[in-house]
Amino acid sequence: MNDVWIISIGLAFIVEGMIPFLFPAQWRRAVESIAKFTDGQIRTVGLFALLCGLAVIWIARLFS
């Protein structure tokens, strides 16, 4: 079971690292624009990402 967590964290790092590696200029512009968001906007984006992740896990468990 612990292997699943380690692999999941590793995959998250791979996915998160692909964008700045492949598209550094676009990534920099995106980060600069995100830095201008209010705390409320950042929280909304974070909540949306969290809910999407939970939905993906829930759907994956339904079909396994």
Secondary structure, 3 states (H helix, E strand, C coil): CHHHHHHHHHHHHHHHHHHHHHCHHHHHHHHHHHHCCCHHHHHHHHHHHHHHHHHHHHHHHHCC
